[in-house]
Amino acid sequence: MAGRKPARMYRQIKSQSYTRREYMGGVPASRITQFESGYSKGDFPIEMHLIAESPAAIRHTALEAARIAANRTIQKKAGSQGYFMKVHVYPHEVIRENKMATGAGADRISSGMRNAFGKAVGTAARVRTGQVVMSIRVGRAHFKEAKQALWKAGLRIPNEFRIEVVRGEQQS
């Protein structure tokens, strides 16, 4: 396990957000491809939110994995016209890493912490406590499937979460 970094390395918010891409040579493109899916013009009475319980930085790969898991789960049951899903956060913050050489002879070629600005390795979205990360709107028939979809999405983000059900004005 030598050389591997813990999974929670970028989870904590430590300093100011770094978003100035023009000063860096090449930031990897965000993995998240689309932020809305399903039938956007549908009039769905039930809306559910996936809400962050603590402040954290969610990497773009985790957001994409959560979106795929939720979309696949709800689309199997409700079809492409039976729901509308939206990812509310965007990965603005650039994550940098000062890669260290490991292995035999690494001490001769490594410069340690000299000029340790780091290379851009990805992007992340900063979320606050109580911020909506993702939401799904569905009809009453697919309530359980939508809740299951958000649960599966929440398991893929590196944060505690809760699912909140918001009832629309059509439902009495």
C-alpha positions in Angstrom: 0.0 0.0 0.0 3.1 2.2 -0.1 2.7 5.2 -2.4 -1.1 5.2 -2.3 -2.9 8.1 -0.8 -6.0 7.7 1.4 -9.3 8.2 -0.3 -10.3 11.1 1.9 -7.3 13.2 0.9 -9.3 15.8 -1.0 -12.5 15.6 1.0 -11.6 18.2 3.6 -11.9 21.9 2.7 -8.6 23.4 3.9 -8.0 26.7 2.3 -9.4 29.1 -0.3 -10.9 27.6 -3.4 -8.5 27.6 -6.4 -10.3 28.2 -9.6 -7.9 30.3 -11.8 -7.3 27.9 -14.7 -5.5 30.5 -16.8 -2.4 30.3 -14.5 -2.1 26.5 -14.8 -0.8 24.5 -17.7 -3.7 22.1 -18.5 -6.5 21.1 -16.1 -8.1 17.7 -16.8 -11.6 18.0 -18.2 -14.5 17.3 -15.9 -15.9 13.8 -16.2 -19.4 14.8 -15.5 -21.1 14.9 -19.0 -24.6 16.2 -18.4 -26.3 17.8 -15.5 -29.9 17.2 -16.4 -31.6 14.0 -17.6 -35.1 12.7 -18.1 -38.1 14.7 -19.2 -37.6 18.3 -18.3 -41.1 19.5 -19.3 -42.9 16.9 -17.2 -45.3 18.0 -14.5 -44.2 15.7 -11.6 -45.8 16.1 -8.2 -43.0 14.8 -6.1 -39.5 16.2 -5.8 -36.7 14.7 -3.8 -33.3 16.2 -2.9 -30.0 14.6 -2.0 -28.6 17.0 0.7 -25.0 17.1 2.0 -24.9 16.8 5.8 -21.4 18.3 6.2 -19.1 20.6 4.2 -16.9 18.7 1.8 -15.2 18.7 -1.6 -16.8 16.2 -4.1 -14.6 15.2 -6.9 -15.9 15.3 -10.5 -15.5 11.5 -10.8 -17.6 10.9 -7.7 -20.3 13.3 -9.1 -20.4 11.4 -12.4 -20.5 8.0 -10.6 -23.5 9.3 -8.5 -25.3 10.6 -11.6 -24.8 7.4 -13.5 -26.0 5.3 -10.6 -29.1 7.4 -10.0 -30.0 7.7 -13.6 -29.7 4.0 -14.3 -31.8 3.1 -11.3 -34.7 5.5 -12.0 -34.6 5.0 -15.8 -35.1 1.3 -15.6 -38.4 1.7 -13.6 -39.8 5.0 -14.8 -38.6 5.2 -18.4 -37.0 8.2 -20.0 -40.3 10.2 -19.8 -41.2 9.4 -16.2 -38.7 11.5 -14.3 -36.4 14.5 -14.3 -33.1 14.5 -12.6 -30.7 17.4 -12.0 -27.2 17.7 -10.6 -27.0 21.1 -8.8 -23.3 21.4 -8.1 -20.5 22.1 -10.6 -16.8 21.1 -10.0 -15.1 24.5 -10.2 -12.2 24.0 -7.8 -9.0 22.7 -9.3 -7.3 20.0 -7.2 -3.5 19.9 -7.3 -1.1 17.2 -6.2 2.6 17.3 -5.6 3.5 13.8 -6.8 6.4 12.2 -5.0 8.6 9.6 -6.6 8.7 6.3 -4.7 10.8 3.2 -5.0 14.5 2.5 -5.4 16.6 5.5 -6.3 13.7 7.9 -5.7 15.8 10.0 -3.3 18.2 11.0 -6.1 15.6 12.2 -8.5 13.0 13.7 -6.1 13.1 17.4 -5.3 10.9 17.1 -2.2 9.0 20.1 -1.2 10.9 22.5 -3.4 8.5 24.4 -5.7 5.7 22.2 -4.4 2.8 24.0 -6.2 1.6 20.7 -7.7 0.1 19.6 -10.9 -3.6 19.8 -11.6 -5.1 16.3 -11.2 -8.8 17.0 -11.4 -11.7 19.3 -10.2 -14.1 19.2 -7.3 -17.3 20.8 -6.2 -17.4 22.4 -2.8 -20.6 21.8 -0.9 -21.9 23.3 2.3 -24.0 21.8 5.1 -27.6 21.6 3.9 -26.7 22.2 0.2 -28.7 20.3 -2.4 -26.3 18.1 -4.5 -28.9 16.3 -6.7 -32.7 16.2 -7.2 -35.2 14.0 -8.8 -38.8 14.8 -9.8 -41.2 11.9 -10.3 -44.8 10.9 -10.3 -46.4 9.1 -7.3 -46.1 5.7 -9.0 -42.2 5.9 -8.9 -41.7 7.3 -5.4 -39.8 4.3 -4.0 -37.6 3.9 -7.1 -36.6 7.6 -7.0 -35.7 7.3 -3.3 -33.7 4.2 -4.1 -31.9 6.1 -6.9 -30.9 8.9 -4.7 -29.7 6.5 -2.0 -27.5 4.8 -4.5 -26.1 8.1 -5.7 -25.5 9.2 -2.1 -23.3 6.1 -1.5 -21.0 7.3 -4.2 -20.3 10.8 -2.8 -17.6 11.1 0.0 -19.9 12.7 2.5 -22.8 12.1 4.9 -26.1 12.8 3.2 -29.9 12.8 3.7 -32.8 12.4 1.3 -35.5 15.0 1.7 -38.9 14.7 0.1 -40.5 17.9 -1.2 -44.1 17.7 -2.2 -45.2 20.0 -5.1 -48.2 22.3 -5.1 -50.3 19.9 -7.2 -50.4 17.4 -4.4 -52.9 18.1 -1.6 
